[in-house]
Structures are given as structure tokens and as C-alpha cells.
Amino acid sequence: MATFHITLSESLYQFVTEQVAEKGLDHSDQYFEQLIEAEQRRSLEEYYWEKVQEGLASGPPIRVTEENREAFWNGIKEEILQRLQTRRAKESPTKEAV
């Protein structure tokens, strides 16, 4: 497990100490873990919210039925493969004739 050492002003130290006691925690590191985990959840929620908004803004909804399900997923797979090929082409160094 990794360790952080931090320096706090006296007022922040008192605040953390009060929070630890108020929340019934054993150690201040538990308080900091809770803060970091809450921020991590908030960050993930923000990321997924942005992705949902992108999806909603990407165009009109497409109804997937039994009749078009295979074509729909094949189209998604094809788009992913094209994006992957484009990304690989950009990342791979070009060979120059000598």
C-alpha cells in the first residue's frame, strides 16, 4: 500500500480531527480515503454523464428490432474497426524509401 505524507495548517488539522471523531473513524487516513473515493465516484459520474450527453447529441435514436439487430451490431463493429485502423495508421511510423 502506498503512503502519502501531508502537512496541514493547524486549522485544517483541527477540522480533520473533528471530522474523524464525528464520523466515528479510527484514523485520519480513513477520512482521506473517504474523500478520495467520493471524488473518484464524482469523477466517474461526470465522465458517464458526458458520454450520455454525447450519445444524445449524436443524432436521432435508432430503434433496434429483431429484424435489424444483426445489421445494427455489424455496423457498430465495422465503425469500431475503422476507427481502430485509422488510429493504428496514425500511430505507426511511416517507412521512407532510402
C-alpha positions as CSV (number, residue, x, y, z in Angstrom):
1,M,0.0,0.0,0.0
2,A,1.4,3.4,-0.9
3,T,1.8,6.2,1.7
4,F,1.4,9.9,1.5
5,H,2.7,12.4,4.0
6,I,0.9,15.8,4.1
7,T,1.3,18.9,6.0
8,L,-1.8,20.8,7.2
9,S,-2.3,24.2,8.8
10,E,-3.4,24.0,12.4
11,S,-7.0,24.9,11.4
12,L,-7.2,22.2,8.8
13,Y,-5.6,19.7,11.2
14,Q,-8.3,20.5,13.7
15,F,-11.0,20.2,11.1
16,V,-9.8,16.8,10.1
17,T,-9.5,15.7,13.7
18,E,-13.1,16.8,14.3
19,Q,-14.4,15.0,11.2
20,V,-12.6,11.8,12.2
21,A,-14.3,11.9,15.6
22,E,-17.7,13.0,14.3
23,K,-17.7,10.2,11.7
24,G,-16.5,7.6,14.2
25,L,-13.4,6.7,12.3
26,D,-10.3,5.2,13.8
27,H,-7.7,7.2,11.9
28,S,-7.4,10.3,9.8
29,D,-6.3,8.2,6.8
30,Q,-9.8,6.7,6.7
31,Y,-11.2,10.2,6.4
32,F,-8.9,11.0,3.5
33,E,-9.7,7.6,1.8
34,Q,-13.4,8.5,2.0
35,L,-12.8,11.9,0.5
36,I,-10.7,10.5,-2.4
37,E,-13.2,7.7,-3.0
38,A,-16.1,10.2,-3.1
39,E,-14.1,12.3,-5.6
40,Q,-13.4,9.2,-7.7
41,R,-17.1,8.4,-7.8
42,R,-17.9,12.0,-8.7
43,S,-15.3,12.0,-11.5
44,L,-16.7,8.7,-12.9
45,E,-20.3,10.1,-12.8
46,E,-19.2,13.2,-14.6
47,Y,-17.4,11.1,-17.3
48,Y,-20.5,8.9,-17.8
49,W,-22.8,11.9,-17.8
50,E,-20.7,13.4,-20.6
51,K,-20.8,10.2,-22.6
52,V,-24.6,10.1,-22.2
53,Q,-24.9,13.7,-23.4
54,E,-22.6,12.9,-26.4
55,G,-24.8,9.9,-27.3
56,L,-28.0,12.0,-27.0
57,A,-26.4,14.7,-29.2
58,S,-25.1,12.2,-31.8
59,G,-28.3,12.1,-33.8
60,P,-31.8,10.7,-33.8
61,P,-32.4,7.5,-31.9
62,I,-32.3,4.2,-33.8
63,R,-34.9,1.6,-33.0
64,V,-33.3,-1.9,-32.8
65,T,-35.7,-4.7,-33.6
66,E,-35.3,-8.4,-34.2
67,E,-35.2,-7.6,-37.9
68,N,-32.4,-5.1,-37.9
69,R,-30.5,-6.2,-34.8
70,E,-27.7,-8.1,-36.7
71,A,-27.2,-5.2,-39.2
72,F,-27.2,-2.7,-36.4
73,W,-24.4,-4.5,-34.4
74,N,-22.5,-5.3,-37.6
75,G,-22.5,-1.6,-38.4
76,I,-21.2,-0.8,-34.9
77,K,-18.4,-3.4,-35.2
78,E,-17.5,-2.0,-38.6
79,E,-17.3,1.5,-37.3
80,I,-15.1,0.4,-34.4
81,L,-12.8,-1.5,-36.7
82,Q,-12.5,1.5,-39.0
83,R,-11.6,3.8,-36.0
84,L,-9.0,1.3,-34.8
85,Q,-7.4,1.1,-38.3
86,T,-7.3,4.9,-38.5
87,R,-5.8,5.2,-35.1
88,R,-3.2,2.5,-35.9
89,A,-2.3,4.2,-39.1
90,K,-1.7,7.5,-37.3
91,E,0.4,5.8,-34.6
92,S,2.6,3.6,-36.8
93,P,5.7,5.2,-38.2
94,T,5.8,5.6,-41.9
95,K,8.6,3.9,-43.9
96,E,10.5,6.2,-46.1
97,A,12.3,5.0,-49.2
98,V,16.1,5.1,-48.9
